[in-house]
């Protein structure tokens, strides 16, 4: 069984459901035989971010230090309109 890395990008103003929903789907799929997903999160600098609802999310790493993903998820939220790269 080959493990696939899924990287979710976190940023200030991210929509929490857009982070947790897909992560729950991949986590559920990993419980099936023959399927394995390594779920990771990263922010630009590796620091915590705050979602639109005020929830603080602590990433696993910075984007620069994150493992190369098989699947990259960029969730939505007001932070997508920010001035940061």
N, CA, C and O atoms as a Maestro MAE file, in Angstrom:
{
 s_m_m2io_version
 :::
 2.0.0
}

f_m_ct {
 s_m_title
 :::
 protein
 m_atom[340] {
  # First column is atom index #
  i_m_mmod_type
  r_m_x_coord
  r_m_y_coord
  r_m_z_coord
  i_m_residue_number
  s_m_chain_name
  s_m_pdb_residue_name
  s_m_pdb_atom_name
  i_m_atomic_number
  :::
  1 25 0.844 -1.169 0.000 1 A "UNK " " N  " 7
  2 3 0.000 0.000 0.000 1 A "UNK " " CA " 6
  3 2 0.896 1.240 0.000 1 A "UNK " " C  " 6
  4 15 1.798 1.368 0.828 1 A "UNK " " O  " 8
  5 25 0.637 2.137 -0.926 2 A "UNK " " N  " 7
  6 3 1.407 3.375 -1.014 2 A "UNK " " CA " 6
  7 2 0.696 4.474 -0.232 2 A "UNK " " C  " 6
  8 15 -0.504 4.696 -0.390 2 A "UNK " " O  " 8
  9 25 1.460 5.152 0.609 3 A "UNK " " N  " 7
  10 3 0.895 6.257 1.366 3 A "UNK " " CA " 6
  11 2 1.020 7.542 0.553 3 A "UNK " " C  " 6
  12 15 2.072 7.833 -0.016 3 A "UNK " " O  " 8
  13 25 -0.056 8.295 0.509 4 A "UNK " " N  " 7
  14 3 -0.097 9.573 -0.200 4 A "UNK " " CA " 6
  15 2 -0.133 10.703 0.818 4 A "UNK " " C  " 6
  16 15 -0.860 10.633 1.809 4 A "UNK " " O  " 8
  17 25 0.650 11.739 0.571 5 A "UNK " " N  " 7
  18 3 0.652 12.897 1.458 5 A "UNK " " CA " 6
  19 2 -0.324 13.943 0.940 5 A "UNK " " C  " 6
  20 15 -0.284 14.326 -0.229 5 A "UNK " " O  " 8
  21 25 -1.200 14.398 1.826 6 A "UNK " " N  " 7
  22 3 -2.148 15.467 1.526 6 A "UNK " " CA " 6
  23 2 -1.741 16.663 2.377 6 A "UNK " " C  " 6
  24 15 -1.689 16.569 3.603 6 A "UNK " " O  " 8
  25 25 -1.455 17.780 1.730 7 A "UNK " " N  " 7
  26 3 -1.042 18.991 2.436 7 A "UNK " " CA " 6
  27 2 -2.144 20.038 2.324 7 A "UNK " " C  " 6
  28 15 -2.575 20.391 1.226 7 A "UNK " " O  " 8
  29 25 -2.591 20.526 3.474 8 A "UNK " " N  " 7
  30 3 -3.613 21.566 3.527 8 A "UNK " " CA " 6
  31 2 -2.935 22.872 3.936 8 A "UNK " " C  " 6
  32 15 -2.285 22.940 4.980 8 A "UNK " " O  " 8
  33 25 -3.088 23.897 3.116 9 A "UNK " " N  " 7
  34 3 -2.481 25.199 3.380 9 A "UNK " " CA " 6
  35 2 -3.386 25.985 4.335 9 A "UNK " " C  " 6
  36 15 -4.587 26.122 4.102 9 A "UNK " " O  " 8
  37 25 -2.787 26.495 5.407 10 A "UNK " " N  " 7
  38 3 -3.520 27.300 6.385 10 A "UNK " " CA " 6
  39 2 -3.069 28.754 6.296 10 A "UNK " " C  " 6
  40 15 -1.897 29.030 6.042 10 A "UNK " " O  " 8
  41 25 -3.999 29.677 6.504 11 A "UNK " " N  " 7
  42 3 -3.688 31.109 6.459 11 A "UNK " " CA " 6
  43 2 -4.722 31.853 7.282 11 A "UNK " " C  " 6
  44 15 -5.831 31.356 7.483 11 A "UNK " " O  " 8
  45 25 -4.373 33.037 7.759 12 A "UNK " " N  " 7
  46 3 -5.327 33.846 8.509 12 A "UNK " " CA " 6
  47 2 -6.541 34.129 7.632 12 A "UNK " " C  " 6
  48 15 -6.404 34.498 6.466 12 A "UNK " " O  " 8
  49 25 -7.726 33.952 8.203 13 A "UNK " " N  " 7
  50 3 -8.955 34.172 7.458 13 A "UNK " " CA " 6
  51 2 -9.433 32.948 6.703 13 A "UNK " " C  " 6
  52 15 -10.337 33.055 5.874 13 A "UNK " " O  " 8
  53 25 -8.853 31.791 6.967 14 A "UNK " " N  " 7
  54 3 -9.281 30.557 6.313 14 A "UNK " " CA " 6
  55 2 -10.662 30.153 6.841 14 A "UNK " " C  " 6
  56 15 -10.987 30.398 8.003 14 A "UNK " " O  " 8
  57 25 -11.450 29.548 5.995 15 A "UNK " " N  " 7
  58 3 -12.755 29.027 6.388 15 A "UNK " " CA " 6
  59 2 -12.526 27.664 7.043 15 A "UNK " " C  " 6
  60 15 -12.076 26.730 6.380 15 A "UNK " " O  " 8
  61 25 -12.828 27.543 8.330 16 A "UNK " " N  " 7
  62 3 -12.547 26.323 9.086 16 A "UNK " " CA " 6
  63 2 -13.124 25.065 8.465 16 A "UNK " " C  " 6
  64 15 -12.461 24.028 8.436 16 A "UNK " " O  " 8
  65 25 -14.343 25.140 7.969 17 A "UNK " " N  " 7
  66 3 -14.978 23.969 7.369 17 A "UNK " " CA " 6
  67 2 -14.250 23.523 6.104 17 A "UNK " " C  " 6
  68 15 -14.235 22.335 5.781 17 A "UNK " " O  " 8
  69 25 -13.654 24.464 5.397 18 A "UNK " " N  " 7
  70 3 -12.896 24.111 4.192 18 A "UNK " " CA " 6
  71 2 -11.597 23.387 4.535 18 A "UNK " " C  " 6
  72 15 -11.004 22.732 3.678 18 A "UNK " " O  " 8
  73 25 -11.155 23.502 5.784 19 A "UNK " " N  " 7
  74 3 -9.980 22.762 6.253 19 A "UNK " " CA " 6
  75 2 -10.409 21.399 6.788 19 A "UNK " " C  " 6
  76 15 -9.908 20.361 6.353 19 A "UNK " " O  " 8
  77 25 -11.339 21.419 7.732 20 A "UNK " " N  " 7
  78 3 -11.697 20.184 8.433 20 A "UNK " " CA " 6
  79 2 -12.514 19.217 7.582 20 A "UNK " " C  " 6
  80 15 -12.361 18.003 7.717 20 A "UNK " " O  " 8
  81 25 -13.374 19.730 6.714 21 A "UNK " " N  " 7
  82 3 -14.198 18.846 5.880 21 A "UNK " " CA " 6
  83 2 -13.371 17.916 5.010 21 A "UNK " " C  " 6
  84 15 -13.519 16.698 5.114 21 A "UNK " " O  " 8
  85 25 -12.504 18.449 4.154 22 A "UNK " " N  " 7
  86 3 -11.672 17.576 3.324 22 A "UNK " " CA " 6
  87 2 -10.741 16.679 4.144 22 A "UNK " " C  " 6
  88 15 -10.493 15.534 3.768 22 A "UNK " " O  " 8
  89 25 -10.225 17.200 5.267 23 A "UNK " " N  " 7
  90 3 -9.347 16.363 6.090 23 A "UNK " " CA " 6
  91 2 -10.109 15.165 6.651 23 A "UNK " " C  " 6
  92 15 -9.563 14.064 6.722 23 A "UNK " " O  " 8
  93 25 -11.362 15.367 7.049 24 A "UNK " " N  " 7
  94 3 -12.186 14.262 7.546 24 A "UNK " " CA " 6
  95 2 -12.444 13.229 6.450 24 A "UNK " " C  " 6
  96 15 -12.455 12.026 6.715 24 A "UNK " " O  " 8
  97 25 -12.651 13.696 5.228 25 A "UNK " " N  " 7
  98 3 -12.881 12.774 4.109 25 A "UNK " " CA " 6
  99 2 -11.650 11.901 3.874 25 A "UNK " " C  " 6
  100 15 -11.769 10.683 3.743 25 A "UNK " " O  " 8
  101 25 -10.466 12.520 3.821 26 A "UNK " " N  " 7
  102 3 -9.243 11.747 3.615 26 A "UNK " " CA " 6
  103 2 -8.961 10.827 4.803 26 A "UNK " " C  " 6
  104 15 -8.501 9.701 4.612 26 A "UNK " " O  " 8
  105 25 -9.232 11.290 6.024 27 A "UNK " " N  " 7
  106 3 -9.040 10.438 7.206 27 A "UNK " " CA " 6
  107 2 -9.973 9.235 7.152 27 A "UNK " " C  " 6
  108 15 -9.570 8.122 7.489 27 A "UNK " " O  " 8
  109 25 -11.209 9.450 6.733 28 A "UNK " " N  " 7
  110 3 -12.153 8.344 6.589 28 A "UNK " " CA " 6
  111 2 -11.726 7.368 5.516 28 A "UNK " " C  " 6
  112 15 -11.841 6.155 5.692 28 A "UNK " " O  " 8
  113 25 -11.233 7.889 4.406 29 A "UNK " " N  " 7
  114 3 -10.763 7.022 3.322 29 A "UNK " " CA " 6
  115 2 -9.575 6.186 3.771 29 A "UNK " " C  " 6
  116 15 -9.400 5.060 3.303 29 A "UNK " " O  " 8
  117 25 -8.760 6.717 4.666 30 A "UNK " " N  " 7
  118 3 -7.586 5.986 5.157 30 A "UNK " " CA " 6
  119 2 -7.966 4.773 5.991 30 A "UNK " " C  " 6
  120 15 -7.146 3.878 6.195 30 A "UNK " " O  " 8
  121 25 -9.188 4.737 6.468 31 A "UNK " " N  " 7
  122 3 -9.640 3.575 7.240 31 A "UNK " " CA " 6
  123 2 -10.054 2.416 6.341 31 A "UNK " " C  " 6
  124 15 -10.343 1.324 6.830 31 A "UNK " " O  " 8
  125 25 -10.085 2.644 5.044 32 A "UNK " " N  " 7
  126 3 -10.410 1.584 4.085 32 A "UNK " " CA " 6
  127 2 -9.156 0.769 3.790 32 A "UNK " " C  " 6
  128 15 -8.051 1.311 3.779 32 A "UNK " " O  " 8
  129 25 -9.321 -0.527 3.553 33 A "UNK " " N  " 7
  130 3 -8.154 -1.358 3.239 33 A "UNK " " CA " 6
  131 2 -7.461 -0.887 1.960 33 A "UNK " " C  " 6
  132 15 -8.114 -0.565 0.968 33 A "UNK " " O  " 8
  133 25 -6.138 -0.853 2.000 34 A "UNK " " N  " 7
  134 3 -5.363 -0.525 0.809 34 A "UNK " " CA " 6
  135 2 -5.212 0.951 0.523 34 A "UNK " " C  " 6
  136 15 -4.624 1.328 -0.492 34 A "UNK " " O  " 8
  137 25 -5.735 1.802 1.405 35 A "UNK " " N  " 7
  138 3 -5.664 3.245 1.181 35 A "UNK " " CA " 6
  139 2 -5.016 3.896 2.400 35 A "UNK " " C  " 6
  140 15 -5.385 3.600 3.537 35 A "UNK " " O  " 8
  141 25 -4.052 4.778 2.163 36 A "UNK " " N  " 7
  142 3 -3.400 5.460 3.280 36 A "UNK " " CA " 6
  143 2 -3.049 6.892 2.884 36 A "UNK " " C  " 6
  144 15 -2.367 7.129 1.887 36 A "UNK " " O  " 8
  145 25 -3.527 7.831 3.679 37 A "UNK " " N  " 7
  146 3 -3.221 9.237 3.456 37 A "UNK " " CA " 6
  147 2 -2.528 9.803 4.689 37 A "UNK " " C  " 6
  148 15 -2.987 9.609 5.815 37 A "UNK " " O  " 8
  149 25 -1.431 10.495 4.470 38 A "UNK " " N  " 7
  150 3 -0.715 11.201 5.524 38 A "UNK " " CA " 6
  151 2 -1.166 12.653 5.450 38 A "UNK " " C  " 6
  152 15 -0.775 13.379 4.537 38 A "UNK " " O  " 8
  153 25 -1.982 13.078 6.400 39 A "UNK " " N  " 7
  154 3 -2.558 14.422 6.387 39 A "UNK " " CA " 6
  155 2 -1.631 15.390 7.097 39 A "UNK " " C  " 6
  156 15 -1.254 15.169 8.247 39 A "UNK " " O  " 8
  157 25 -1.264 16.463 6.410 40 A "UNK " " N  " 7
  158 3 -0.364 17.485 6.949 40 A "UNK " " CA " 6
  159 2 -0.967 18.855 6.717 40 A "UNK " " C  " 6
  160 15 -1.732 19.066 5.776 40 A "UNK " " O  " 8
  161 25 -0.608 19.784 7.594 41 A "UNK " " N  " 7
  162 3 -1.007 21.177 7.422 41 A "UNK " " CA " 6
  163 2 0.236 22.053 7.452 41 A "UNK " " C  " 6
  164 15 1.232 21.711 8.089 41 A "UNK " " O  " 8
  165 25 0.172 23.180 6.760 42 A "UNK " " N  " 7
  166 3 1.297 24.115 6.736 42 A "UNK " " CA " 6
  167 2 0.774 25.531 6.550 42 A "UNK " " C  " 6
  168 15 -0.207 25.765 5.845 42 A "UNK " " O  " 8
  169 25 1.452 26.465 7.199 43 A "UNK " " N  " 7
  170 3 1.190 27.886 6.965 43 A "UNK " " CA " 6
  171 2 2.450 28.482 6.351 43 A "UNK " " C  " 6
  172 15 3.498 27.836 6.313 43 A "UNK " " O  " 8
  173 25 2.343 29.698 5.879 44 A "UNK " " N  " 7
  174 3 3.468 30.328 5.195 44 A "UNK " " CA " 6
  175 2 4.744 30.285 6.036 44 A "UNK " " C  " 6
  176 15 5.809 29.911 5.544 44 A "UNK " " O  " 8
  177 25 4.627 30.672 7.315 45 A "UNK " " N  " 7
  178 3 5.816 30.715 8.175 45 A "UNK " " CA " 6
  179 2 5.838 29.631 9.251 45 A "UNK " " C  " 6
  180 15 6.754 29.599 10.073 45 A "UNK " " O  " 8
  181 25 4.848 28.751 9.256 46 A "UNK " " N  " 7
  182 3 4.783 27.687 10.255 46 A "UNK " " CA " 6
  183 2 4.090 28.094 11.537 46 A "UNK " " C  " 6
  184 15 3.929 27.281 12.447 46 A "UNK " " O  " 8
  185 25 3.676 29.355 11.613 47 A "UNK " " N  " 7
  186 3 3.016 29.848 12.818 47 A "UNK " " CA " 6
  187 2 1.519 29.607 12.801 47 A "UNK " " C  " 6
  188 15 0.946 29.314 11.751 47 A "UNK " " O  " 8
  189 25 0.876 29.730 13.967 48 A "UNK " " N  " 7
  190 3 -0.571 29.547 14.061 48 A "UNK " " CA " 6
  191 2 -1.320 30.578 13.222 48 A "UNK " " C  " 6
  192 15 -0.824 31.677 12.976 48 A "UNK " " O  " 8
  193 25 -2.513 30.208 12.793 49 A "UNK " " N  " 7
  194 3 -3.389 31.105 12.037 49 A "UNK " " CA " 6
  195 2 -4.758 31.122 12.706 49 A "UNK " " C  " 6
  196 15 -5.078 30.248 13.512 49 A "UNK " " O  " 8
  197 25 -5.556 32.122 12.364 50 A "UNK " " N  " 7
  198 3 -6.898 32.234 12.930 50 A "UNK " " CA " 6
  199 2 -7.918 32.136 11.796 50 A "UNK " " C  " 6
  200 15 -7.816 32.833 10.786 50 A "UNK " " O  " 8
  201 25 -8.902 31.257 11.987 51 A "UNK " " N  " 7
  202 3 -9.943 31.074 10.974 51 A "UNK " " CA " 6
  203 2 -10.948 32.221 11.037 51 A "UNK " " C  " 6
  204 15 -10.880 33.067 11.929 51 A "UNK " " O  " 8
  205 25 -11.878 32.243 10.086 52 A "UNK " " N  " 7
  206 3 -12.899 33.291 10.047 52 A "UNK " " CA " 6
  207 2 -13.774 33.276 11.291 52 A "UNK " " C  " 6
  208 15 -14.338 34.307 11.656 52 A "UNK " " O  " 8
  209 25 -13.899 32.121 11.954 53 A "UNK " " N  " 7
  210 3 -14.710 32.028 13.170 53 A "UNK " " CA " 6
  211 2 -13.908 32.323 14.430 53 A "UNK " " C  " 6
  212 15 -14.460 32.310 15.531 53 A "UNK " " O  " 8
  213 25 -12.608 32.591 14.283 54 A "UNK " " N  " 7
  214 3 -11.767 32.881 15.433 54 A "UNK " " CA " 6
  215 2 -11.020 31.678 15.981 54 A "UNK " " C  " 6
  216 15 -10.279 31.807 16.956 54 A "UNK " " O  " 8
  217 25 -11.198 30.521 15.382 55 A "UNK " " N  " 7
  218 3 -10.510 29.306 15.813 55 A "UNK " " CA " 6
  219 2 -9.032 29.402 15.451 55 A "UNK " " C  " 6
  220 15 -8.691 29.714 14.310 55 A "UNK " " O  " 8
  221 25 -8.158 29.136 16.410 56 A "UNK " " N  " 7
  222 3 -6.724 29.135 16.144 56 A "UNK " " CA " 6
  223 2 -6.305 27.752 15.666 56 A "UNK " " C  " 6
  224 15 -6.603 26.749 16.314 56 A "UNK " " O  " 8
  225 25 -5.621 27.700 14.541 57 A "UNK " " N  " 7
  226 3 -5.137 26.446 13.960 57 A "UNK " " CA " 6
  227 2 -3.614 26.460 13.987 57 A "UNK " " C  " 6
  228 15 -2.986 27.431 13.564 57 A "UNK " " O  " 8
  229 25 -3.030 25.384 14.482 58 A "UNK " " N  " 7
  230 3 -1.575 25.276 14.585 58 A "UNK " " CA " 6
  231 2 -1.097 24.287 13.523 58 A "UNK " " C  " 6
  232 15 -1.403 23.098 13.613 58 A "UNK " " O  " 8
  233 25 -0.359 24.752 12.525 59 A "UNK " " N  " 7
  234 3 0.088 23.875 11.437 59 A "UNK " " CA " 6
  235 2 1.202 22.928 11.874 59 A "UNK " " C  " 6
  236 15 1.855 23.139 12.896 59 A "UNK " " O  " 8
  237 25 1.401 21.895 11.086 60 A "UNK " " N  " 7
  238 3 2.490 20.949 11.323 60 A "UNK " " CA " 6
  239 2 3.842 21.555 10.979 60 A "UNK " " C  " 6
  240 15 4.854 21.205 11.586 60 A "UNK " " O  " 8
  241 25 3.864 22.466 10.004 61 A "UNK " " N  " 7
  242 3 5.140 23.027 9.550 61 A "UNK " " CA " 6
  243 2 4.894 24.292 8.735 61 A "UNK " " C  " 6
  244 15 3.755 24.707 8.520 61 A "UNK " " O  " 8
  245 25 5.989 24.887 8.293 62 A "UNK " " N  " 7
  246 3 5.903 25.984 7.326 62 A "UNK " " CA " 6
  247 2 5.765 25.364 5.937 62 A "UNK " " C  " 6
  248 15 6.024 24.174 5.755 62 A "UNK " " O  " 8
  249 25 5.361 26.167 4.969 63 A "UNK " " N  " 7
  250 3 5.272 25.650 3.598 63 A "UNK " " CA " 6
  251 2 6.635 25.194 3.095 63 A "UNK " " C  " 6
  252 15 6.736 24.184 2.398 63 A "UNK " " O  " 8
  253 25 7.680 25.933 3.443 64 A "UNK " " N  " 7
  254 3 9.028 25.587 2.977 64 A "UNK " " CA " 6
  255 2 9.506 24.251 3.541 64 A "UNK " " C  " 6
  256 15 10.256 23.531 2.882 64 A "UNK " " O  " 8
  257 25 9.074 23.919 4.757 65 A "UNK " " N  " 7
  258 3 9.520 22.683 5.404 65 A "UNK " " CA " 6
  259 2 8.565 21.512 5.211 65 A "UNK " " C  " 6
  260 15 8.856 20.401 5.654 65 A "UNK " " O  " 8
  261 25 7.446 21.743 4.567 66 A "UNK " " N  " 7
  262 3 6.447 20.682 4.384 66 A "UNK " " CA " 6
  263 2 6.935 19.650 3.371 66 A "UNK " " C  " 6
  264 15 7.659 19.987 2.434 66 A "UNK " " O  " 8
  265 25 6.536 18.391 3.562 67 A "UNK " " N  " 7
  266 3 6.906 17.372 2.582 67 A "UNK " " CA " 6
  267 2 6.201 17.631 1.249 67 A "UNK " " C  " 6
  268 15 5.120 18.218 1.209 67 A "UNK " " O  " 8
  269 25 6.818 17.192 0.182 68 A "UNK " " N  " 7
  270 3 6.186 17.341 -1.138 68 A "UNK " " CA " 6
  271 2 4.895 16.523 -1.145 68 A "UNK " " C  " 6
  272 15 4.932 15.312 -0.924 68 A "UNK " " O  " 8
  273 25 3.762 17.167 -1.395 69 A "UNK " " N  " 7
  274 3 2.493 16.445 -1.335 69 A "UNK " " CA " 6
  275 2 2.121 15.779 -2.655 69 A "UNK " " C  " 6
  276 15 2.546 16.197 -3.732 69 A "UNK " " O  " 8
  277 25 1.322 14.737 -2.534 70 A "UNK " " N  " 7
  278 3 0.667 14.154 -3.700 70 A "UNK " " CA " 6
  279 2 -0.539 15.027 -4.052 70 A "UNK " " C  " 6
  280 15 -0.852 15.242 -5.223 70 A "UNK " " O  " 8
  281 25 -1.211 15.526 -3.001 71 A "UNK " " N  " 7
  282 3 -2.391 16.366 -3.167 71 A "UNK " " CA " 6
  283 2 -2.221 17.627 -2.325 71 A "UNK " " C  " 6
  284 15 -1.914 17.548 -1.136 71 A "UNK " " O  " 8
  285 25 -2.419 18.784 -2.942 72 A "UNK " " N  " 7
  286 3 -2.339 20.068 -2.250 72 A "UNK " " CA " 6
  287 2 -3.737 20.670 -2.188 72 A "UNK " " C  " 6
  288 15 -4.388 20.857 -3.217 72 A "UNK " " O  " 8
  289 25 -4.195 20.971 -0.974 73 A "UNK " " N  " 7
  290 3 -5.508 21.579 -0.793 73 A "UNK " " CA " 6
  291 2 -5.342 23.015 -0.318 73 A "UNK " " C  " 6
  292 15 -4.672 23.277 0.681 73 A "UNK " " O  " 8
  293 25 -5.959 23.941 -1.044 74 A "UNK " " N  " 7
  294 3 -5.957 25.349 -0.655 74 A "UNK " " CA " 6
  295 2 -7.406 25.716 -0.355 74 A "UNK " " C  " 6
  296 15 -8.196 25.933 -1.274 74 A "UNK " " O  " 8
  297 25 -7.759 25.784 0.933 75 A "UNK " " N  " 7
  298 3 -9.142 26.070 1.302 75 A "UNK " " CA " 6
  299 2 -9.512 27.519 1.016 75 A "UNK " " C  " 6
  300 15 -8.651 28.345 0.709 75 A "UNK " " O  " 8
  301 25 -10.797 27.814 1.121 76 A "UNK " " N  " 7
  302 3 -11.277 29.166 0.882 76 A "UNK " " CA " 6
  303 2 -11.346 29.972 2.163 76 A "UNK " " C  " 6
  304 15 -10.965 29.507 3.237 76 A "UNK " " O  " 8
  305 25 -11.839 31.183 2.022 77 A "UNK " " N  " 7
  306 3 -11.988 32.079 3.164 77 A "UNK " " CA " 6
  307 2 -11.564 33.484 2.787 77 A "UNK " " C  " 6
  308 15 -10.977 33.705 1.728 77 A "UNK " " O  " 8
  309 25 -11.863 34.424 3.655 78 A "UNK " " N  " 7
  310 3 -11.526 35.826 3.392 78 A "UNK " " CA " 6
  311 2 -10.030 36.030 3.228 78 A "UNK " " C  " 6
  312 15 -9.603 36.961 2.544 78 A "UNK " " O  " 8
  313 25 -9.236 35.180 3.841 79 A "UNK " " N  " 7
  314 3 -7.786 35.303 3.737 79 A "UNK " " CA " 6
  315 2 -7.248 35.083 2.339 79 A "UNK " " C  " 6
  316 15 -6.104 35.444 2.063 79 A "UNK " " O  " 8
  317 25 -8.035 34.503 1.452 80 A "UNK " " N  " 7
  318 3 -7.578 34.300 0.074 80 A "UNK " " CA " 6
  319 2 -7.460 35.624 -0.661 80 A "UNK " " C  " 6
  320 15 -6.806 35.710 -1.700 80 A "UNK " " O  " 8
  321 25 -8.088 36.644 -0.125 81 A "UNK " " N  " 7
  322 3 -8.044 37.967 -0.756 81 A "UNK " " CA " 6
  323 2 -6.985 38.861 -0.126 81 A "UNK " " C  " 6
  324 15 -6.907 40.049 -0.437 81 A "UNK " " O  " 8
  325 25 -6.162 38.287 0.769 82 A "UNK " " N  " 7
  326 3 -5.139 39.053 1.472 82 A "UNK " " CA " 6
  327 2 -3.982 39.426 0.568 82 A "UNK " " C  " 6
  328 15 -3.894 38.985 -0.577 82 A "UNK " " O  " 8
  329 25 -3.099 40.246 1.107 83 A "UNK " " N  " 7
  330 3 -1.964 40.725 0.319 83 A "UNK " " CA " 6
  331 2 -0.738 39.837 0.442 83 A "UNK " " C  " 6
  332 15 0.259 40.074 -0.239 83 A "UNK " " O  " 8
  333 25 -0.787 38.816 1.297 84 A "UNK " " N  " 7
  334 3 0.365 37.924 1.463 84 A "UNK " " CA " 6
  335 2 0.460 36.969 0.286 84 A "UNK " " C  " 6
  336 15 -0.551 36.640 -0.334 84 A "UNK " " O  " 8
  337 25 1.695 36.514 -0.030 85 A "UNK " " N  " 7
  338 3 1.856 35.582 -1.164 85 A "UNK " " CA " 6
  339 2 1.243 34.233 -0.880 85 A "UNK " " C  " 6
  340 15 1.293 33.342 -1.728 85 A "UNK " " O  " 8
  :::
 }
 m_bond[339] {
  # First column is bond index #
  i_m_from
  i_m_to
  i_m_order
  :::
  1 1 2 1
  2 2 3 1
  3 3 4 2
  4 3 5 1
  5 5 6 1
  6 6 7 1
  7 7 8 2
  8 7 9 1
  9 9 10 1
  10 10 11 1
  11 11 12 2
  12 11 13 1
  13 13 14 1
  14 14 15 1
  15 15 16 2
  16 15 17 1
  17 17 18 1
  18 18 19 1
  19 19 20 2
  20 19 21 1
  21 21 22 1
  22 22 23 1
  23 23 24 2
  24 23 25 1
  25 25 26 1
  26 26 27 1
  27 27 28 2
  28 27 29 1
  29 29 30 1
  30 30 31 1
  31 31 32 2
  32 31 33 1
  33 33 34 1
  34 34 35 1
  35 35 36 2
  36 35 37 1
  37 37 38 1
  38 38 39 1
  39 39 40 2
  40 39 41 1
  41 41 42 1
  42 42 43 1
  43 43 44 2
  44 43 45 1
  45 45 46 1
  46 46 47 1
  47 47 48 2
  48 47 49 1
  49 49 50 1
  50 50 51 1
  51 51 52 2
  52 51 53 1
  53 53 54 1
  54 54 55 1
  55 55 56 2
  56 55 57 1
  57 57 58 1
  58 58 59 1
  59 59 60 2
  60 59 61 1
  61 61 62 1
  62 62 63 1
  63 63 64 2
  64 63 65 1
  65 65 66 1
  66 66 67 1
  67 67 68 2
  68 67 69 1
  69 69 70 1
  70 70 71 1
  71 71 72 2
  72 71 73 1
  73 73 74 1
  74 74 75 1
  75 75 76 2
  76 75 77 1
  77 77 78 1
  78 78 79 1
  79 79 80 2
  80 79 81 1
  81 81 82 1
  82 82 83 1
  83 83 84 2
  84 83 85 1
  85 85 86 1
  86 86 87 1
  87 87 88 2
  88 87 89 1
  89 89 90 1
  90 90 91 1
  91 91 92 2
  92 91 93 1
  93 93 94 1
  94 94 95 1
  95 95 96 2
  96 95 97 1
  97 97 98 1
  98 98 99 1
  99 99 100 2
  100 99 101 1
  101 101 102 1
  102 102 103 1
  103 103 104 2
  104 103 105 1
  105 105 106 1
  106 106 107 1
  107 107 108 2
  108 107 109 1
  109 109 110 1
  110 110 111 1
  111 111 112 2
  112 111 113 1
  113 113 114 1
  114 114 115 1
  115 115 116 2
  116 115 117 1
  117 117 118 1
  118 118 119 1
  119 119 120 2
  120 119 121 1
  121 121 122 1
  122 122 123 1
  123 123 124 2
  124 123 125 1
  125 125 126 1
  126 126 127 1
  127 127 128 2
  128 127 129 1
  129 129 130 1
  130 130 131 1
  131 131 132 2
  132 131 133 1
  133 133 134 1
  134 134 135 1
  135 135 136 2
  136 135 137 1
  137 137 138 1
  138 138 139 1
  139 139 140 2
  140 139 141 1
  141 141 142 1
  142 142 143 1
  143 143 144 2
  144 143 145 1
  145 145 146 1
  146 146 147 1
  147 147 148 2
  148 147 149 1
  149 149 150 1
  150 150 151 1
  151 151 152 2
  152 151 153 1
  153 153 154 1
  154 154 155 1
  155 155 156 2
  156 155 157 1
  157 157 158 1
  158 158 159 1
  159 159 160 2
  160 159 161 1
  161 161 162 1
  162 162 163 1
  163 163 164 2
  164 163 165 1
  165 165 166 1
  166 166 167 1
  167 167 168 2
  168 167 169 1
  169 169 170 1
  170 170 171 1
  171 171 172 2
  172 171 173 1
  173 173 174 1
  174 174 175 1
  175 175 176 2
  176 175 177 1
  177 177 178 1
  178 178 179 1
  179 179 180 2
  180 179 181 1
  181 181 182 1
  182 182 183 1
  183 183 184 2
  184 183 185 1
  185 185 186 1
  186 186 187 1
  187 187 188 2
  188 187 189 1
  189 189 190 1
  190 190 191 1
  191 191 192 2
  192 191 193 1
  193 193 194 1
  194 194 195 1
  195 195 196 2
  196 195 197 1
  197 197 198 1
  198 198 199 1
  199 199 200 2
  200 199 201 1
  201 201 202 1
  202 202 203 1
  203 203 204 2
  204 203 205 1
  205 205 206 1
  206 206 207 1
  207 207 208 2
  208 207 209 1
  209 209 210 1
  210 210 211 1
  211 211 212 2
  212 211 213 1
  213 213 214 1
  214 214 215 1
  215 215 216 2
  216 215 217 1
  217 217 218 1
  218 218 219 1
  219 219 220 2
  220 219 221 1
  221 221 222 1
  222 222 223 1
  223 223 224 2
  224 223 225 1
  225 225 226 1
  226 226 227 1
  227 227 228 2
  228 227 229 1
  229 229 230 1
  230 230 231 1
  231 231 232 2
  232 231 233 1
  233 233 234 1
  234 234 235 1
  235 235 236 2
  236 235 237 1
  237 237 238 1
  238 238 239 1
  239 239 240 2
  240 239 241 1
  241 241 242 1
  242 242 243 1
  243 243 244 2
  244 243 245 1
  245 245 246 1
  246 246 247 1
  247 247 248 2
  248 247 249 1
  249 249 250 1
  250 250 251 1
  251 251 252 2
  252 251 253 1
  253 253 254 1
  254 254 255 1
  255 255 256 2
  256 255 257 1
  257 257 258 1
  258 258 259 1
  259 259 260 2
  260 259 261 1
  261 261 262 1
  262 262 263 1
  263 263 264 2
  264 263 265 1
  265 265 266 1
  266 266 267 1
  267 267 268 2
  268 267 269 1
  269 269 270 1
  270 270 271 1
  271 271 272 2
  272 271 273 1
  273 273 274 1
  274 274 275 1
  275 275 276 2
  276 275 277 1
  277 277 278 1
  278 278 279 1
  279 279 280 2
  280 279 281 1
  281 281 282 1
  282 282 283 1
  283 283 284 2
  284 283 285 1
  285 285 286 1
  286 286 287 1
  287 287 288 2
  288 287 289 1
  289 289 290 1
  290 290 291 1
  291 291 292 2
  292 291 293 1
  293 293 294 1
  294 294 295 1
  295 295 296 2
  296 295 297 1
  297 297 298 1
  298 298 299 1
  299 299 300 2
  300 299 301 1
  301 301 302 1
  302 302 303 1
  303 303 304 2
  304 303 305 1
  305 305 306 1
  306 306 307 1
  307 307 308 2
  308 307 309 1
  309 309 310 1
  310 310 311 1
  311 311 312 2
  312 311 313 1
  313 313 314 1
  314 314 315 1
  315 315 316 2
  316 315 317 1
  317 317 318 1
  318 318 319 1
  319 319 320 2
  320 319 321 1
  321 321 322 1
  322 322 323 1
  323 323 324 2
  324 323 325 1
  325 325 326 1
  326 326 327 1
  327 327 328 2
  328 327 329 1
  329 329 330 1
  330 330 331 1
  331 331 332 2
  332 331 333 1
  333 333 334 1
  334 334 335 1
  335 335 336 2
  336 335 337 1
  337 337 338 1
  338 338 339 1
  339 339 340 2
  :::
 }
}
